[in-house]
Amino acid sequence: MTQELGYAPLVELTRGGIVECVHFGAFAVVDSQGELLCSVGNPDLVTFPRSSMKPFQVLPFVEDGGPEHFGLSDEELAIMCASHSGTDAHVAVLRSIHQKAGLREADLQCGVHYPSDRQTSEAIRARGELPTPYRHNCSGKHSGMLAAARLRGEAIENYLDLEHPHQRRIRQTMAEMSGMRAEALIPGLDGCSAPVFALPLRAFAHAAARLCDPTGLAPKRQAACKKITDAMRAYPVMVAGPGKLDTVLMQILGDSLISKGGAEGYQMIGLLPDTHKTKPGIGIAMKFSDGDPDRRATFILVTAVLRAFGYEAQLESEAYLPFANREVRNWRGLTAGEKRVTELVTAALARLPRTGG
């Protein structure tokens, strides 16, 4: 059934010399000119990017001059692109946004959950506190949506309605960046209650490439894209949190890429062009059919893709070792097998241009 839907075997786990588990998925690598450089599975698979869409959801607010109007810092812009881990540092930045934009925590309609940062979550529980909306991983995105409505004098009570003017702007912007018609983007309800739009992997990868390399777009959009990618790379801890894949990737490769994961096995990476513009930007979009709940398949595929682009040395960083680890270990710490990309993936990645190193 997975293959009928357009998924292919991407990552496998071995034990005793045989393959024990296979993660099916699909991915597409596209440059900023729209050329499909590499794919496995169906590159036109239509699926929801989930939180990988966040940098695009803040784009119309930045184009409108929202950060300048409210005096927001790049750190505050970065958390608007985030699935943050709910630390006290994240909450402090959110409070600052709300103070500058005239918002209250009660305006957030993202819901409530305990922080994904274990230390913070344990500290809250030990104090007998309940989490508040500021701790929700999507509260930065929601703060950006609320600020965008405030900027234009629009209602904030219904800021998540699909037909709210700001949600319509997001849909139109996502369509333009991906080269699609707005009506072709399939709406859905995200885990945080915000609208999210499904589109082909190829189209979303193209959008990611253009976000990193907006050459040829309108001047205002070019400036907004650069402001977003600069903010994400300057404040990677705001985009996710300590020890999280997106944060670590931008800490060790911040001169070269942005990274933003999404729920249910989605991951977006954008590679920036070099400083002399001799190489275009590149977008990578991947989706695992099983949702990859512990992210092990995502880590292996991301590592393989970035190595194929020539970033082997950077991925040897101590901070990245937990993500690059290919060993399958048992409870005694003994090696029982390995995690690896399939031969299908290896053959496809061999066709990629080496941009790093």
Backbone torsions as a table, in degrees:
resi	resn	phi	psi	omega
1	MET	NA	-39.7	-179.7
2	THR	-61.5	-39.4	180.0
3	GLN	-70.1	-33.6	176.9
4	GLU	-63.9	-31.8	179.6
5	LEU	-78.3	-10.4	-180.0
6	GLY	109.2	6.5	178.4
7	TYR	-90.7	152.9	179.9
8	ALA	-134.4	160.4	177.0
9	PRO	-67.6	121.2	-177.0
10	LEU	-111.3	-43.1	-175.9
11	VAL	-132.5	138.0	179.3
12	GLU	-131.3	152.0	176.7
13	LEU	-117.3	136.1	-178.6
14	THR	-109.4	160.3	172.3
15	ARG	-154.4	131.2	-179.9
16	GLY	58.9	28.8	176.6
17	GLY	83.8	0.7	177.0
18	ILE	-121.8	159.3	178.5
19	VAL	-76.7	123.5	-177.9
20	GLU	-103.2	-30.1	-175.1
21	CYS	-144.7	141.1	178.6
22	VAL	-130.0	130.6	173.5
23	HIS	-99.0	119.0	176.7
24	PHE	-90.0	148.5	178.3
25	GLY	-173.3	-165.8	176.5
26	ALA	-151.3	149.3	174.4
27	PHE	-148.1	157.9	178.9
28	ALA	-138.4	140.5	176.1
29	VAL	-120.4	120.2	-172.4
30	VAL	-133.6	141.3	176.8
31	ASP	-91.8	174.4	-173.4
32	SER	-69.9	-10.2	174.1
33	GLN	-89.7	-3.7	178.4
34	GLY	93.5	6.4	-179.8
35	GLU	-80.0	129.3	176.1
36	LEU	-77.7	111.5	-176.4
37	LEU	-87.2	-29.1	-173.3
38	CYS	-169.1	144.4	173.9
39	SER	-160.2	154.5	169.5
40	VAL	-137.2	138.7	-168.4
41	GLY	78.7	-171.4	-176.4
42	ASN	-83.2	112.4	179.5
43	PRO	-67.2	-16.4	178.7
44	ASP	-99.2	16.1	174.6
45	LEU	-59.2	124.7	-179.6
46	VAL	-91.0	120.2	-177.7
47	THR	-153.6	165.9	-177.0
48	PHE	-88.2	124.2	176.2
49	PRO	-69.3	-13.5	-178.1
50	ARG	52.4	-129.6	-173.7
51	SER	-71.4	-9.9	173.6
52	SER	-64.2	-15.3	-179.6
53	MET	-81.7	-9.6	-170.8
54	LYS	-56.5	-41.8	177.9
55	PRO	-60.4	-27.5	178.3
56	PHE	-81.9	-28.0	179.6
57	GLN	-71.6	-24.1	177.6
58	VAL	-91.4	-11.1	-174.0
59	LEU	-57.9	-46.7	179.9
60	PRO	-63.6	-32.9	176.7
61	PHE	-63.7	-41.8	179.8
62	VAL	-70.0	-40.7	177.0
63	GLU	-59.7	-34.2	179.8
64	ASP	-76.2	-2.7	-178.7
65	GLY	80.6	22.7	-178.3
66	GLY	-59.1	-46.8	179.9
67	PRO	-59.5	-39.6	179.0
68	GLU	-69.6	-40.7	-178.6
69	HIS	-59.9	-42.8	-177.2
70	PHE	-95.0	-0.3	-179.3
71	GLY	68.2	37.0	-178.2
72	LEU	-81.1	143.4	178.2
73	SER	-84.8	168.4	174.8
74	ASP	-64.1	-32.1	176.7
75	GLU	-63.3	-39.4	178.6
76	GLU	-71.4	-34.1	175.4
77	LEU	-67.4	-39.6	-178.9
78	ALA	-59.3	-40.0	-178.0
79	ILE	-72.8	-18.4	173.8
80	MET	-71.5	-16.1	177.3
81	CYS	-99.2	9.4	-161.9
82	ALA	-101.8	156.5	156.0
83	SER	-115.6	78.8	-169.2
84	HIS	-79.0	163.4	-173.1
85	SER	-95.5	9.1	169.3
86	GLY	77.1	24.3	178.7
87	THR	-72.9	169.3	177.2
88	ASP	-61.9	-33.0	178.1
89	ALA	-64.8	-39.6	176.9
90	HIS	-64.4	-43.7	-179.3
91	VAL	-62.1	-39.8	179.9
92	ALA	-61.1	-40.7	179.1
93	VAL	-67.5	-40.6	177.9
94	LEU	-63.0	-42.3	178.0
95	ARG	-59.7	-38.6	-179.9
96	SER	-65.4	-42.8	177.1
97	ILE	-58.4	-47.1	-176.1
98	HIS	-65.5	-37.8	177.9
99	GLN	-64.5	-43.4	-178.4
100	LYS	-69.4	-34.7	-175.3
101	ALA	-95.9	2.2	179.5
102	GLY	69.6	39.6	-178.5
103	LEU	-113.4	164.5	176.1
104	ARG	-123.5	155.0	177.6
105	GLU	-58.7	-33.3	-179.3
106	ALA	-65.2	-16.5	178.3
107	ASP	-73.4	-20.5	-178.0
108	LEU	-70.8	131.4	179.3
109	GLN	-115.9	30.9	-177.2
110	CYS	-85.7	-15.7	-175.2
111	GLY	95.3	-169.7	-173.9
112	VAL	-139.7	138.0	169.1
113	HIS	-154.3	162.6	177.0
114	TYR	-68.7	150.5	-179.4
115	PRO	-60.3	147.6	174.5
116	SER	-77.2	-17.7	174.5
117	ASP	-71.8	116.7	-171.2
118	ARG	-62.1	-44.7	-178.3
119	GLN	-61.9	-43.2	179.1
120	THR	-64.5	-43.7	179.7
121	SER	-62.0	-43.6	179.3
122	GLU	-64.5	-38.1	179.8
123	ALA	-66.2	-41.1	178.5
124	ILE	-62.7	-46.4	-179.5
125	ARG	-63.8	-40.1	-179.7
126	ALA	-64.0	-32.1	178.6
127	ARG	-82.9	-4.9	-179.2
128	GLY	75.4	22.0	-179.2
129	GLU	-91.6	153.3	170.8
130	LEU	-100.4	145.4	177.9
131	PRO	-67.6	153.1	177.4
132	THR	-116.0	171.8	-179.3
133	PRO	-55.3	-28.7	178.4
134	TYR	-60.2	-27.4	-178.7
135	ARG	-79.1	-14.5	-178.7
136	HIS	-65.2	137.7	-174.0
137	ASN	-64.3	-20.0	-179.1
138	CYS	-100.6	8.1	-175.0
139	SER	-65.9	-24.8	176.0
140	GLY	-68.8	-45.3	176.9
141	LYS	-59.1	-44.8	-179.4
142	HIS	-65.1	-36.4	177.0
143	SER	-63.1	-37.6	176.4
144	GLY	-65.4	-40.3	178.4
145	MET	-65.3	-42.0	178.0
146	LEU	-64.4	-43.5	179.3
147	ALA	-63.7	-37.1	178.4
148	ALA	-63.6	-40.1	177.2
149	ALA	-66.4	-42.7	176.7
150	ARG	-58.9	-42.8	-177.2
151	LEU	-56.9	-39.6	-177.1
152	ARG	-97.3	5.3	179.5
153	GLY	69.5	29.6	-179.0
154	GLU	-95.7	162.1	179.6
155	ALA	-62.7	142.9	176.5
156	ILE	-106.2	-14.8	-177.6
157	GLU	-64.2	-30.3	-177.8
158	ASN	-118.3	33.5	-172.6
159	TYR	-64.4	-14.9	179.4
160	LEU	-95.5	-4.2	179.1
161	ASP	-62.8	137.9	-179.0
162	LEU	-55.5	-33.5	-177.8
163	GLU	-95.0	6.5	173.6
164	HIS	-61.0	142.0	-177.3
165	PRO	-53.1	-37.1	-178.7
166	HIS	-72.4	-37.0	177.0
167	GLN	-66.2	-33.4	175.3
168	ARG	-66.5	-38.0	177.6
169	ARG	-64.3	-41.2	178.3
170	ILE	-61.1	-45.2	-179.1
171	ARG	-61.7	-43.1	-179.6
172	GLN	-66.8	-40.7	179.5
173	THR	-64.7	-43.3	178.2
174	MET	-61.9	-38.9	178.7
175	ALA	-64.4	-45.5	-178.9
176	GLU	-64.4	-41.6	-179.0
177	MET	-67.7	-30.2	-177.6
178	SER	-96.0	-2.2	179.9
179	GLY	73.2	31.5	-178.4
180	MET	-120.0	171.4	170.9
181	ARG	-86.7	142.8	-178.3
182	ALA	-57.5	-37.1	-178.1
183	GLU	-68.2	-20.3	-178.4
184	ALA	-81.1	-14.6	177.5
185	LEU	-78.0	122.8	-175.3
186	ILE	-85.8	119.6	-177.9
187	PRO	-78.2	146.6	174.1
188	GLY	-145.5	173.1	-180.0
189	LEU	-105.7	120.7	-177.9
190	ASP	-78.1	171.5	-179.2
191	GLY	-62.5	-24.2	-179.4
192	CYS	-96.0	8.0	177.5
193	SER	80.9	1.6	175.8
194	ALA	-83.2	152.0	173.0
195	PRO	-63.3	144.0	173.9
196	VAL	-138.5	151.1	-171.6
197	PHE	-122.8	131.7	177.3
198	ALA	-86.3	142.3	177.5
199	LEU	-156.4	164.1	-178.5
200	PRO	-62.2	147.0	177.0
201	LEU	-54.0	-44.1	-179.6
202	ARG	-58.0	-42.1	-178.3
203	ALA	-68.2	-40.1	-179.9
204	PHE	-70.6	-37.4	175.9
205	ALA	-62.3	-39.0	176.6
206	HIS	-62.2	-42.8	178.2
207	ALA	-61.4	-40.9	179.0
208	ALA	-64.0	-39.4	178.1
209	ALA	-64.3	-40.1	179.9
210	ARG	-72.4	-31.1	174.9
211	LEU	-61.4	-39.4	-179.4
212	CYS	-83.5	-22.1	-178.4
213	ASP	-139.8	77.0	-173.8
214	PRO	-81.7	20.7	178.5
215	THR	-52.4	129.5	178.6
216	GLY	94.7	-13.1	176.3
217	LEU	-80.3	167.6	178.3
218	ALA	-57.9	145.5	-176.0
219	PRO	-52.5	-41.5	-179.5
220	LYS	-63.8	-39.4	179.4
221	ARG	-71.3	-39.4	176.7
222	GLN	-56.1	-47.0	-178.5
223	ALA	-64.4	-39.0	-179.7
224	ALA	-67.8	-42.2	177.9
225	CYS	-59.9	-45.2	-179.5
226	LYS	-64.7	-39.0	-179.5
227	LYS	-63.3	-40.1	-179.5
228	ILE	-68.2	-49.2	-178.1
229	THR	-67.1	-34.4	176.5
230	ASP	-64.3	-42.6	-178.8
231	ALA	-65.8	-42.9	179.2
232	MET	-61.3	-42.6	-176.8
233	ARG	-74.8	-28.8	179.8
234	ALA	-77.1	-29.3	-177.3
235	TYR	-130.4	63.3	-176.0
236	PRO	-63.9	-27.2	179.0
237	VAL	-66.1	-29.2	177.9
238	MET	-71.3	-28.5	-175.5
239	VAL	-74.7	-26.9	179.3
240	ALA	-143.9	-87.9	179.1
241	GLY	164.4	172.9	-178.4
242	PRO	-55.4	128.8	176.8
243	GLY	77.3	5.2	178.9
244	LYS	-88.8	149.9	-174.6
245	LEU	-55.0	-51.3	-176.7
246	ASP	-59.4	-43.7	-179.6
247	THR	-63.6	-49.0	-176.7
248	VAL	-64.4	-40.9	178.5
249	LEU	-59.7	-42.8	-178.9
250	MET	-76.4	-22.5	174.3
251	GLN	-71.3	-37.8	-177.1
252	ILE	-95.9	-17.4	-177.3
253	LEU	-133.4	26.9	-174.9
254	GLY	-61.0	-22.5	176.4
255	ASP	-75.3	-13.7	-170.7
256	SER	-117.0	-23.1	-170.7
257	LEU	-153.3	166.6	163.2
258	ILE	-120.5	156.3	-178.9
259	SER	-142.5	135.6	178.3
260	LYS	-150.0	113.9	179.1
261	GLY	-85.2	163.3	176.3
262	GLY	-136.4	166.6	-178.9
263	ALA	-68.6	164.8	175.0
264	GLU	57.1	41.4	171.1
265	GLY	78.5	27.1	177.9
266	TYR	-104.1	144.7	176.2
267	GLN	-148.9	134.4	175.2
268	MET	-119.4	136.1	171.4
269	ILE	-133.1	137.0	175.6
270	GLY	-120.8	127.0	177.5
271	LEU	-98.0	128.5	-179.8
272	LEU	-78.4	149.8	174.6
273	PRO	-69.8	160.8	179.1
274	ASP	-73.1	168.9	-171.9
275	THR	-65.2	-21.2	179.9
276	HIS	-95.8	4.8	176.8
277	LYS	60.4	27.5	177.9
278	THR	-84.7	-11.5	178.2
279	LYS	-128.2	139.9	178.5
280	PRO	-77.2	164.9	171.3
281	GLY	-67.9	156.3	-177.8
282	ILE	-132.8	136.7	177.2
283	GLY	-114.6	141.2	179.5
284	ILE	-126.2	126.2	176.5
285	ALA	-128.8	129.0	-179.6
286	MET	-135.0	150.0	-178.9
287	LYS	-144.8	129.9	175.8
288	PHE	-102.3	134.4	-172.1
289	SER	-67.3	-27.9	-178.5
290	ASP	-90.2	4.1	-178.4
291	GLY	80.2	-8.1	176.6
292	ASP	41.6	62.9	-169.9
293	PRO	-59.5	-33.0	178.6
294	ASP	-100.1	6.7	173.6
295	ARG	67.9	9.0	-175.6
296	ARG	-64.8	-37.9	179.4
297	ALA	-69.3	-39.3	177.6
298	THR	-59.4	-46.5	-178.7
299	PHE	-58.7	-43.5	-176.8
300	ILE	-68.1	-43.2	-178.4
301	LEU	-70.1	-42.9	177.9
302	VAL	-58.2	-44.6	-179.8
303	THR	-61.2	-43.9	-178.9
304	ALA	-65.1	-42.1	-179.4
305	VAL	-64.0	-46.5	-178.2
306	LEU	-69.0	-33.4	174.0
307	ARG	-64.3	-39.2	179.2
308	ALA	-62.7	-30.0	177.9
309	PHE	-81.1	-6.5	175.4
310	GLY	103.8	18.1	-177.5
311	TYR	-99.6	29.3	-177.0
312	GLU	-56.2	-46.6	-175.4
313	ALA	-62.6	-43.9	-179.1
314	GLN	-65.1	-32.9	-178.5
315	LEU	-77.5	-3.0	172.8
316	GLU	-83.4	-1.5	178.7
317	SER	-55.1	141.8	179.6
318	GLU	-58.5	-35.5	-179.0
319	ALA	-65.1	-27.2	-176.9
320	TYR	-91.2	-9.4	-174.6
321	LEU	-53.9	-39.9	179.5
322	PRO	-60.4	-28.7	-178.9
323	PHE	-86.3	-28.9	-177.8
324	ALA	-85.4	-13.2	-176.3
325	ASN	-60.4	123.8	-177.2
326	ARG	-103.4	-4.4	-176.0
327	GLU	-77.5	139.6	169.0
328	VAL	-98.0	117.7	-176.2
329	ARG	-114.8	151.0	176.1
330	ASN	-93.0	-174.0	-174.8
331	TRP	-68.9	-16.8	175.1
332	ARG	-91.1	-0.2	-178.9
333	GLY	84.2	10.3	179.1
334	LEU	-82.9	144.0	179.4
335	THR	-76.0	121.7	-177.9
336	ALA	-108.6	-16.8	-177.7
337	GLY	179.0	-161.3	179.8
338	GLU	-141.8	159.0	173.5
339	LYS	-107.3	131.3	-175.9
340	ARG	-154.9	156.7	173.1
341	VAL	-75.4	156.6	-179.1
342	THR	-76.7	164.9	177.5
343	GLU	-61.1	-30.7	177.1
344	LEU	-60.1	-42.7	179.2
345	VAL	-70.5	-44.5	-179.5
346	THR	-56.8	-43.5	-179.7
347	ALA	-65.4	-39.6	-179.7
348	ALA	-68.5	-41.9	-177.5
349	LEU	-67.8	-22.8	178.8
350	ALA	-63.5	-17.5	-178.9
351	ARG	-88.5	-4.7	-175.5
352	LEU	-77.8	148.1	174.2
353	PRO	-75.2	142.3	178.6
354	ARG	-87.8	108.4	-176.9
355	THR	-102.4	-19.1	-175.1
356	GLY	-94.1	-155.0	178.0
357	GLY	98.4	NA	NA
